[in-house]
Amino acid sequence: MNKPLRATDLQPDDDGPLYTAQKKIFPQSVSGPFRRTKWILMAVCLGIYYFLPFVRWNRGLGAPDQAVLIDLANNRFYFFAIELWPQEIYYFTGLLIVAAIVLFLMNALGGRVWCGYLCPQTVWTDLFYAVERFVEGDRRERMRKAGEGFKMQRAAELALKHSIWLMIAWWTGGAWVLYFADAPTLIKELVTFDAPMVAYIWIGILTFTTYTLAGFMREQVCVYMCPWPRIQAALTDEWALNVTYKYDRGEKRSSLKKAAQLRALGEPVGDCVDCNQCVAVCPTGIDIRNGPQLDCIQCGLCIDACDNVMKKIGRPTRLIGYDNDINIHRRMEGKPEVFKPVRARTVIYSLIIVAIGGAMVYKLATRSLLDVNVLHDRNPVAVRLSDGSVRNGYTIRFLNKRGFDRVVAVDVEGPPNAMIHIVGADSITPARPMIILGRDTTTELRVLVDSNANDDVPQSVPVTFHVTDIGLGEVASTKDVFVTP
């Protein structure tokens, strides 16, 4: 009689080799709620990835109208109504932190939810498997054909399968580059071979990687290349729900016929009938009945397969389901099941997500669309003029993040009675120069600040530059120092 493997049965030297040769896996198709969930998520994820570059968003005359655009040439990132500048890279840092904590929270609640349903490797491998089944047939047909010699029909099937795979991989690479330029324009340039060479290079790279990883390496990526299984194994706890074979119900295993005989005699027997359907549908080829394993991506397909068998033999479903060892032992002791989705780590993860996410939203909602930076001249730092006044030179960079031109006034606060002059910019108000800032641009100007010859100016005085939008009243400020030689 087979005995399920327990985590406590493993010794430190029983972890197996670091790498073993790939064994061809022929996952069988299956129907059920988890398989339907995976189809829906696959359609949503691929639909977003492939078609999002074609979504339009009106940002005004002259601005790009692609909803999501990484404009490297102009150092901009557009996401619908949000426009981020290089100085706002901290938003991406916050987003990455939130994404990492969300993964931790997923793991604490439902194990490798990301791996089983949302990971790009899982999504594209699922799609490639669907093509393989469509062309070559289901598990038994594919296993039979894999053992046969060369035949023209077999060659035609392989050619068709790999052609579809390459088309999917090619469009995967093509969709990626569309996020970096106007999608319709870039497609026209790609077709007419007028696109930049870097676009063709990246399409080639992503076509090759998608075709190789989803078509050939498949589960090897999850088992050997991806670090997340090892990270999540260190982060999990005893209350996390994972796809689990409930050995308290399944053992002792027996064939369907023998199980019926044992039950008729009143002898204990488990619900598992050794049909191996859970193994047949597994995309990584493991036996979930052997307990928790690094290879398991927890896609839930074994749950669907087992449920279908249990329905046919008249036994309760969810012999395999989301569970943990705590509840298995509680059931064996006659105690009710206990689930603890709300516990210290899930609360902490949620609070971190809310805190960082809330801070990012607040910062984004209250950020100024007018900004200014200043750089003091280094050589010379200051100059004494013939009339006894002192002059300091600065380079000021103005950032207008709005989609229209605006008139701004520049004021200086620091040395008493200081005068400010912008080199190359004429103004009808010399004491308070006004300039025009182009829409969605950075303007860099040289600014001179002179002290009054009659004033006794200390060797170093804090100086503040104020930039005021005349129409909207927005104010941006930056600080430096005014020095005396």
N, C-alpha and C positions, 0 to 999 in steps of 0.2 A: 504494500500500500504506500502511495506517495505521501511524503510528509512535507508540509510547507516549511520553507526556510525562514528562520527568525533572525532578526538583527543580532541577537545575543549569541547565535551559533557561529558567527563569523569571527575568526581569529585575525590578529593583525597581519599575518602572512598569508591570508586567504583571499586577498583582494583580487587575485588574478593578474594577468599580464597587463602592462600599460597599453599595449596595442596588439590586436589580433587581426589576421587577414579578414577582409570583408566576406561575409557569406551572403549570397544572393537571397533577398527576401521578396516574397510574392504576397503582399497583403491582399486579403480577400475583401470584396465590397461588403458593406453592411448597412442596414437601415435602422433608424432609431432617433431619439431626440438629440443625442450628442452628435451623431453624424449630421443631422439637419442643422444643428447649431454651427457646426464647422462649415457647412456649405454657405450658410447665410453670412458668417463672418468673412469667409473667403471672398464672396461676392462684394461685400461692403469694402473690405480692405483693397482688393484689386481695382474695384471701381473708383475709389478715391485716388489711388496711386496713378492709374492710367488716364483718368479724365479730368482731374483737378487742374492741370495746366490750361485747360480750355475754358475754364470758368472766368467770366469777365467781371470787373469791378470798376465803376466810374470814379476816377480820382480828379477829374477836372481836365481842362485843355492842356495838352502837352505832357501829361503824366502817363506812365504805363497803365494800361487797363487790365492787366492780367491779375487775377485775384491773389495768387501766390507766386511770387517771383523773387529769386535770389539774383539781384542785379549787381554782379561783381564789378562790372565796368564803372558803375557810378557809386559803388559802396553803399548799397541800400538793400534792405530786406522788406518785402511787402507781403503782408498777410491780411487780405481784405481791407479793413479800415485802418489797420496798424501799419506804420512805416517806421522801421528801426534804422538808426545810423550806426556807424562803427563805434562811436562813443558809448553806445548802449548795449554792448556785448554782454553786459551783466544779466540782461534778460534771458539770454540763451543759457548762461550758467545756472540761473535759477530754474529754468525749465528742465535742464538735465538733472539737477538735484531732485526736483519734484518727480521726474520720471523714475529715477532710481528708487525713491521712497515708495512710489506706487507699486513698483515691482516687489519690494519687500513686503508691502501690505498684501498684495495678491498671494504671495507665498505663505504668509502667516494665516490667510483665510482658506485658500483652496489649492495650495501646492503650486505646481508649475502650470498655472493657468496661461501665462504668457507663452510658454513653450508649446502647449497643446493646441492653442487656438489662434494666437495673434502673431507669433514670430514669423518674419518673412521666410525663413527657411522652411517652416512648417507649411505656410500658405502656398508657396510655389511648389514644394514637393507634392502636396496634395493635388495641385493642379496637374502636375506632370503624371502622377499616378492615374488621374482621371483620364488623361489622354491615352495612357498605356492600356488601360482597361477597355477603352472605346475601340482601340485599334486591334489589340491582341486577344481580348477576352478577359475573363476573370481568372482567379487564382489557378484553378486546375488547368485551364487552357494555356496559361502562360508557363506553368511548370512543364507541361507536356511539350510545348513548342521549344522551350529552352533546352530540352534534352534531345531534340531531333537534329538531324543533319541539315545541310543546306538544301533549301527548296526555293523555287522562284516565288511562291506565295509568301514564304517566310521573309525573303529578301524584300518583297514589296511592302510587307507590313512594317518591317524595320525602317525602310526608307520613309514611309509615310509618318511613322511615329517620330522619328528624329527630325523630319522636316517641320512638323508641328511644334516640337520642342524648340527648335531653332527660331521659329517665328515668334513664339512666346518670349524667348530669351532676348531676341532682337528688339521686340517692342518694349521689353523691360528696360533695356539700355536706352532706347529712344525716348521713352517717357521721362527718364531721369534727366536727360539734358534739356528737356523742355521747361524744366523749372528754372533754368538759368538764362533764358531769353524768351522773347515773345513767341509762344508756341506756334501759331499759324505761320508766322514769318520764318521761323527756324525750319519748320517742316518743308516749306517751299525751297529754302536754301539747301536743305539736305537732299531733296529730290533732284535739284538742278546742279548739285555738287558745287555750290557756292558757299557752303557753310564753313566755319573755321575748322581747321584740321583737328583741334582739340575736341570738338564735338564728335567727330568720327572715331577718334581714339577712345573716348569714354564709352561710346556705344559699343565698340569692339570689346573693351574690357568687361563691361557689365553683361554683354551677351555671352561671353566665354564663361564668366563666373556663374551666372544663372544656369546656363546649360550644364555646366560641370557639377555644381553643388546640388541642384534639384534633380538632375537627370541621372547622375552616377553615384555621387558620394552620399547623398541622402542622410540616412541615420548616422553615418560616420561623422558628419558635421556636428550633430547633437551630442554624440558620445565622446568624441576626441578633440574637436576643434573649439567648441563653445565653452566658455568658462562658467556660464550661469548655472549649470547643474551642480557644480562644486560649490559655488557661492551660496546657492539656495540651500544646499545640504547643511551648510554651516549656520544658516539663519533660521532654519525651521525649528519647531518645538513639538512637544508631544500632542498639542491640541490642534495642530494644523490638519485640515482635512486633505487626504490624498486618495487617489484611485487605489482601492484596497480590496484584496480578496479576503472575504470574511470567513476565515477558516473555522470559526466557531459554528458556522452553518454548513460549510462545505465538506468538512472532514467527518468521518472517513470517506474517501472517494470510492466510487464503485461504478460499474457500468449500469445503464438504465435497467436492464433486465435483472441483474443481480441485486440492485437496490430495491426493486419491487419485491423480490423474494425475501430479502432481509427485513423489510418493513412488515411483510405479512407474518413473519415469525416474531415480530416485536423487538428485533435487535436494532441497536443504534446504527444509523448510516447517514452520511452527509448528503447534501443536495448536489454536489459536484459529480457529474457523470463522466468525467474525463473525455468530453467531446473535443477538447482542444480548440474550440472556436475562438476563445480569447487569444490564443497564440496565432491563429490563422489571420486574424484581422489586424494584429499589432504592426504598426509601421516600422518598429525597431526590432521585431522578431523575438521579444522576450515572453516569458511565461509569468504572468502577474501573480500566479499562485505561489511563486517562490519568494514572495515578500517584497519589500522596498528595494528598488534597483536604480542605479544611476542612469541606465539606458531608458527608463520609462519617462516619456514626455507627458504622460497623464492627459492624453487626448480624449479618453473616455470611450473609445471605440470598443474596447473589450466589455464595457458595461452594456452597450447596445447588443453585442453578440451574445453575451451571457443571458441577458433579459429575454431575447428571442427564444433561446433554448428553454429557459425556465417556463415560458408561456406554453411552449409546445408539450412539455412533459407534466404540466399542471403543478409546478412548484412556485413558491413566491419569488418575485423578481428581486433584483439588487443583491444577488449573491456576490457580485462585484459592484462596488459603489464608492462614493466619497465617504471615507470613514477614517478612524485612527485606532491604534492598538488599545487606547484607554477604553473605548466603548466596546471593543471586542472582549476584553477581559471583564468588563462590567456585565455584559450579557452572559458570559460564561458563569459568572457568580450570581446570576439572577437579578441583577440590578438594572434599573432603567438607564437608557442612554443619556449622556450629558454632552451638549455642544456649547462651546464657549467662544463665540466669535468676538465678544467684547472682553478683552483682557489687556494686561499692561502694554504689551508690545503693539497690539493693534490700535490701542488708544494713542500711544506715543507716535506711531507712524501717521495716524490720521491728523493729530495736532500739528506735526511738522509740515504735512502737506497743506493744511489749512493756513498755517502761519506764513510759509514761504509763498504759497499761491496768493494769499490775501495781500501780502506785502508787494508782490509783483503787480497785481491788479491795481492797487492803490497808487503805486509809483507810476504806472502807465497812465492812469486816469488823471493824475495831477501833474504830470511832467510838463515842463515848459517847452513850447515850440519855438522859442527864441533863446539863443545861447550865445555866450561870448567867452573867449579865452585870450589871455594876454601873455606876451613874452618880452621881458625887458632886454634892451640892448646890452651886449656884453663888452663891446670895445668900440668906443669908450662908454663907460657906464653913465657918465654925466659930463656936461660941457658947460663952462661958465662963459656967457656971452659978453660982448664989449660993454653993454650997459650995466653989467653986474648981476643980471638975472641968471638963473640956472636952468638948463634944458636937459630933460631926460627923453630918450626915444623908446618907443614900444612898437611891437608888432601885434596887432589885435586881429583875431579871427572871429568873424560874425557868422552865426549859423541860423539861417531862416528855414525852419522845418515845415513851413506852411506852403500850400500850393498856389500862392499868389505873391506878387511883389509887395513890399511894404516900405514905408518911409520911417526911419528911426532917427532919434536924436541921441547924441553922445555927450554925456556930462562927466566931469571929473570931480572927485571929492578927495582932498588931501591937503597940499600946501595952500595957505591962505592966498586968495586972489589969483589962483593959478589959471593960466590960459591954455586951452587945448586947440590943437590944429591938426587936421587930417591931411596928410600930404596927397596932393592930386585930386582933392575933392573940394569943389567950391560950394559955398553955402551962403544964403542970404542973411544968416544969423551967425557971424563969425564967432561970437562968444559961446554959441551952442551949435556946433556943426550938425547938419542933418544930411543923411545919405540914403540912397535907395538900395535895398537888399533884394536881389533876385529871388524868385520863388524856388524853394527846395534846393538851395545852393549854399556853399560856403564862400564867404568873401573875406579876403585878407588885406588889410590896409596898414600903412605905417602912420603912427600917431606921435605927435610931439607935444610935450607938456612943459610949459615955462613957468617958473616961479616969478614973483614980483621982485624987482631989484631992491626995493625999499624994505622988504620983509626979511626978518632974520629966520631963515629956514634951518631947522636942525639937520644934522648929518644924514639921518634916515627918517622918512615920514611915510606912514602907511598911505597908500593911494587906492581909491576905488573908482572903477569905471562903471557908469550906469548907461545902459542902452535901453531907450524907451520907444516902443511902437507908438507913433503919433495917433494912429487911428484906433487901435485896439486897447492901448494903455498897458500892454504887457511890458514888463521890465525884467531885464537880465543884468546881473552884476558880476564883476570879477575883481580880485584884489591883487596888488603888487606893492612895490615900494618906490618912493621918490628919494633919490640920494643927492647929496651935495658934495662936490669934489673938495 
